[in-house]
Amino acid sequence: MTPKTKTHIYHATVKSTITYAAETRCLKSKTLSKLNSTEMDFWRRSARISRKDKIRNTIMKRQMNVTRSLLDDIKTKKLKWYGHVQRMEEGRLPKIYEMEPTRKKKTRKT
């Protein structure tokens, strides 16, 4: 199978499944690292290169001709959704339930 075919499979199955409704999800750093790991695992398996070979992710992406990462695409989707919500009328449900940044609770030292 050629790298171009593997890229098409990635975009059709892996990327579309992972990024489904990603613009509305709250992504924490642990989730982001898991998404990055999943993406790199796909590219490593498709290139038949093991983690034991100790090849960096940037080299893997260059070798497989990957231009944008999964996280870049999710950030782009989030920005598009934010712009869409900002242009909505005030009475619409997404506008009413627009999320605000959560504040961390102050813990009391004892």
C-alpha positions in Angstrom: 0.0 0.0 0.0 1.4 3.4 -0.9 1.8 6.2 1.6 -0.7 8.3 -0.4 -3.3 5.5 0.1 -2.5 5.3 3.8 -3.0 9.1 4.0 -6.4 8.8 2.4 -7.4 6.0 4.8 -6.2 8.2 7.7 -8.3 11.2 6.6 -11.4 9.0 5.8 -11.5 6.9 9.0 -9.1 7.9 11.8 -9.2 11.7 11.5 -13.0 11.9 10.8 -13.8 9.7 13.7 -11.6 11.4 16.3 -12.5 15.0 15.2 -16.3 14.3 15.2 -17.9 17.0 17.3 -14.4 18.0 18.6 -15.3 21.7 18.4 -17.7 21.4 21.3 -15.6 19.2 23.6 -13.5 20.6 26.4 -10.0 19.2 25.8 -7.6 18.9 28.7 -3.9 18.4 28.4 -4.2 14.7 29.2 -6.7 14.3 26.4 -4.6 16.3 24.0 -1.6 14.1 24.7 -3.7 10.9 24.1 -4.9 12.3 20.8 -1.4 13.1 19.7 -0.2 9.6 20.7 -3.1 8.0 18.8 -2.2 10.0 15.7 1.5 9.1 15.9 0.6 5.5 16.6 -1.3 5.4 13.3 1.6 6.9 11.3 4.2 4.6 12.9 2.1 1.5 12.2 1.5 2.6 8.6 5.2 3.2 8.1 6.0 -0.1 9.9 8.4 1.7 12.3 8.5 0.7 15.9 8.9 3.0 18.9 12.1 0.9 19.6 13.6 2.4 16.5 13.7 5.8 18.3 12.6 7.9 15.3 11.2 11.3 16.3 7.7 12.3 15.5 8.7 15.2 13.4 10.8 12.9 11.2 7.9 10.4 11.0 5.5 13.1 9.9 8.0 14.4 7.3 8.5 10.9 6.0 4.7 10.3 5.7 4.1 13.8 4.1 1.9 15.0 7.0 1.3 18.7 6.8 -1.2 19.3 9.6 -1.5 17.5 12.8 -4.7 16.3 14.3 -4.5 18.8 17.1 -4.1 21.7 14.5 -7.3 20.5 12.8 -9.2 20.4 16.1 -8.0 23.9 17.1 -9.2 25.1 13.7 -12.6 23.5 14.1 -12.9 25.1 17.6 -12.1 28.6 16.2 -14.7 28.1 13.4 -17.3 27.1 15.9 -16.5 30.0 18.2 -16.9 32.4 15.3 -20.2 30.8 14.4 -21.5 31.1 17.9 -20.4 34.7 18.2 -22.3 35.6 15.0 -25.6 34.0 16.3 -28.5 35.9 17.6 -28.7 36.3 21.4 -31.7 34.0 21.9 -30.2 30.9 20.3 -29.3 28.0 22.6 -25.6 27.7 21.8 -25.4 31.5 22.6 -27.2 31.1 25.9 -25.1 28.1 27.0 -21.9 29.6 25.8 -19.2 28.3 28.0 -17.1 30.6 30.2 -13.7 29.6 31.5 -14.0 27.8 34.8 -12.3 29.2 37.8 -10.1 27.0 40.0 -11.3 26.6 43.5 -9.1 28.0 46.2 -8.0 25.3 48.5 -7.5 26.1 52.1 -4.2 24.9 53.7 -4.6 23.4 57.1 
